[in-house]
């Protein structure tokens, strides 16, 4: 091995290892089961559609809302969140909504750059868009480490 190949080998291995761990983490975690995952996906979807500021729910509320496709951030974790005896598979029994809906986020004051990449995934319709958004969200730490 040349000196350049030897110097590049370790960083490439580290980035590939982090990417592999991230991929398995995403596949093992049910959709919307990550911490505030749905909230971050809603924020990203709003940003890529040109909506920088949502409407505040109430004057002192940390919740903001946007009118977005109802499928963004689907499924909602309502059926299993904070209920350790209920499996996350309960979310798969709900049909993917269509049309537009009012979706809430608590992530409106977060930096934009962390939401843009997953937001582009939400431009793809259906469940595929949410899956792509999750993978693009997981790509961010891999890129930062790289």
C-alpha positions as CSV (number, residue, x, y, z in Angstrom):
1,X,0.0,0.0,0.0
2,X,1.2,3.5,-0.8
3,X,1.4,6.1,1.9
4,X,-1.7,7.9,0.6
5,X,-3.8,4.8,0.6
6,X,-2.7,3.9,4.1
7,X,-3.6,7.4,5.4
8,X,-7.0,7.4,3.6
9,X,-7.8,3.8,4.7
10,X,-8.5,4.5,8.3
11,X,-10.9,7.5,7.8
12,X,-12.8,5.5,5.1
13,X,-13.2,2.5,7.4
14,X,-14.5,4.8,10.2
15,X,-17.0,6.5,7.9
16,X,-18.2,3.1,6.5
17,X,-18.5,1.7,10.0
18,X,-20.6,4.8,11.2
19,X,-22.7,4.5,8.0
20,X,-23.4,0.8,8.7
21,X,-24.3,1.4,12.3
22,X,-26.6,4.3,11.2
23,X,-28.3,2.1,8.6
24,X,-28.9,-0.7,11.1
25,X,-30.2,1.8,13.7
26,X,-32.7,3.3,11.2
27,X,-33.8,-0.2,10.1
28,X,-34.2,-1.4,13.7
29,X,-36.1,1.7,14.9
30,X,-39.8,1.8,13.8
31,X,-40.9,4.9,11.9
32,X,-41.6,7.9,14.1
33,X,-40.1,6.1,17.1
34,X,-36.9,8.1,17.2
35,X,-36.8,11.1,19.6
36,X,-38.9,13.9,18.1
37,X,-38.5,12.2,14.7
38,X,-41.9,13.2,13.4
39,X,-41.4,16.8,14.6
40,X,-38.1,17.1,12.7
41,X,-39.5,15.5,9.6
42,X,-42.4,18.0,9.6
43,X,-39.9,20.9,10.0
44,X,-37.8,19.6,7.1
45,X,-40.9,19.1,4.9
46,X,-42.0,22.7,5.6
47,X,-38.5,24.1,4.8
48,X,-38.2,22.5,1.4
49,X,-41.6,23.8,0.5
50,X,-40.5,27.3,1.3
51,X,-42.2,27.6,4.7
52,X,-39.7,29.1,7.1
53,X,-42.0,30.1,9.9
54,X,-45.1,28.2,10.9
55,X,-48.1,29.5,12.8
56,X,-47.7,29.4,16.6
57,X,-50.3,27.2,18.2
58,X,-50.8,29.6,21.2
59,X,-48.9,32.7,22.3
60,X,-46.7,30.9,24.8
61,X,-46.6,27.5,23.0
62,X,-43.5,25.9,21.6
63,X,-45.7,24.2,19.0
64,X,-45.9,25.6,15.5
65,X,-48.0,24.2,12.7
66,X,-47.8,24.0,8.9
67,X,-50.2,22.8,6.2
68,X,-48.4,19.9,4.6
69,X,-49.2,16.6,2.9
70,X,-50.8,14.4,5.5
71,X,-48.4,11.6,4.8
72,X,-45.4,13.6,6.1
73,X,-43.9,12.1,9.2
74,X,-46.4,9.2,9.1
75,X,-47.1,7.2,11.2
76,X,-47.8,9.3,14.3
77,X,-46.3,7.5,17.3
78,X,-49.5,8.1,19.3
79,X,-50.4,4.4,19.6
80,X,-47.1,3.3,21.2
81,X,-45.3,6.4,22.6
82,X,-44.8,6.2,26.4
83,X,-46.7,2.8,26.5
84,X,-44.0,0.2,27.0
85,X,-46.5,-2.7,26.8
86,X,-47.7,-1.6,23.3
87,X,-45.5,-2.7,20.4
88,X,-44.7,-0.1,17.7
89,X,-46.3,-2.3,15.1
90,X,-49.6,-0.8,16.1
91,X,-48.7,2.1,13.8
92,X,-48.6,-0.2,10.8
93,X,-52.3,-1.0,11.1
94,X,-53.2,2.7,10.3
95,X,-53.8,3.6,6.7
96,X,-51.5,6.3,5.2
97,X,-53.5,9.5,5.0
98,X,-53.9,11.5,1.8
99,X,-54.4,15.1,1.0
100,X,-53.2,18.0,3.2
101,X,-53.2,18.3,6.9
102,X,-52.1,20.6,9.7
103,X,-49.0,19.1,11.2
104,X,-47.2,20.3,14.3
105,X,-43.6,20.6,15.2
106,X,-41.5,21.8,18.2
107,X,-38.4,22.1,16.0
108,X,-39.1,25.5,14.4
109,X,-36.3,27.2,16.2
110,X,-33.7,24.6,15.3
111,X,-31.0,25.4,12.8
112,X,-32.2,25.0,9.2
113,X,-29.3,22.9,7.9
114,X,-30.1,19.8,9.9
115,X,-33.6,19.7,8.5
116,X,-33.1,20.4,4.8
117,X,-31.7,17.1,3.7
118,X,-34.4,14.9,5.3
119,X,-37.0,17.5,4.0
120,X,-36.0,16.7,0.4
121,X,-37.0,13.1,1.1
122,X,-40.6,14.2,1.9
123,X,-41.0,15.5,-1.6
124,X,-41.2,11.8,-2.8
125,X,-44.9,10.8,-2.3
126,X,-46.1,8.0,-0.1
127,X,-44.3,5.8,2.5
128,X,-41.2,5.9,0.3
129,X,-40.8,9.6,1.0
130,X,-40.8,9.1,4.7
131,X,-38.4,6.2,4.5
132,X,-36.1,8.4,2.3
133,X,-36.4,11.3,4.8
134,X,-35.3,9.0,7.6
135,X,-32.3,7.7,5.7
136,X,-31.3,11.3,4.7
137,X,-31.6,12.3,8.3
138,X,-29.3,9.5,9.3
139,X,-26.9,10.5,6.6
140,X,-26.2,13.9,8.3
141,X,-24.0,12.5,11.2
142,X,-22.2,10.2,8.7
143,X,-21.3,13.3,6.6
144,X,-20.2,15.3,9.6
145,X,-17.9,12.5,10.8
146,X,-16.7,12.0,7.2
